[in-house]
């Protein structure tokens, strides 16, 4: 077998077939010939491993009715044959609106561009991630941590031996650099390759050749999965691959830029609208009382602890400017979203000096 090797179980066969289809499907740069060979191998192995699973009583009632043909078509996409949120009554325009609302609510500090395109025979959804509030790609120093991957094998004497090899992530990165004539050496040191990486990604800003940070990749994967949940792929990987609800729908981050932003902070305890009477009461600060309140909260983006300081007396413009400058000098800043000053650590001691 060329594509489906070292199968250990019925479940393992289906998992490896899924990966082989994704790697060799024409939509992903593969060929029809390769797909036909993958499918042929699956047809041969399916009956063998299903029989073994049946004898071992490992199959569910649903799995007992499966055939190679009935299962094969479900593997091309990670979300399956029909998206979990698929609704035939939704237009692409409506789906685009839903996606816009999703990214705006969940990732308010990111900037997305979502557009629909219509042709005579198909419709597609373009999703571009244009701005991201944190560093998007790993540094060369961070790649050192994942450069090698340990693996264990059994030698000819039956002993387990643990060694390590260059990780799949780095091997894939190296192949991309070679194909695009970025790194052409036949032999190299780790330092040489990482220097090339640093220059390519951070000096030349060729982000396509970078390794995404965990958070950056997680955002892309999450949005891709959400979009995919509205799609419907009625295509057979062995015969055709054209009948889908919409095309594309994958996040393109190639033009994304790092733009630091502060996430909007939502208070769990919303203060009722202040009436004129309440305003008068708030201004009346008794002697010895503090003219502010300090509330511990959570940053909605990073989930780190922050402190919200609300100033009780009504201030004139000149008084606010003076206070704002004092707040800045002790590490705080004003947020128009929370209508309060924000600190990363409890400012009680410092506030007592300036109040």
Secondary structure, 3 states (H helix, E strand, C coil): CCCCCCCCCHHHHHHHHHHHHHHHCHHHCCCHHHHHHHHHHHHHHHHHHHHHHHHCCCCCHHHHCCCHHHHHCCCCCCCCCECCCCCCCCCHHHHHHHHHHHHHHHCCCCEEEEEEEECCCCEEEEEEEEEECCCCECCHHHHHHHCEEEEEEECCCCCEEEEEEECHHHHHHHHHHHHCCCCCCCCCCHHHHHHHHHHHHHHCCCHHHCCECHHHHHHHHHHHHHHHCCCEECCCCCCCCCCECCEEEEEECCCCEECCCCCCCCCCCCCCCCCHHHHHHHHCCCCCCCCEEEEEEECCCCCCEEEEEEECCCCCHHHHHHHHHHHHHCCCEEECCCCEEEECCCCHHHHHHHC
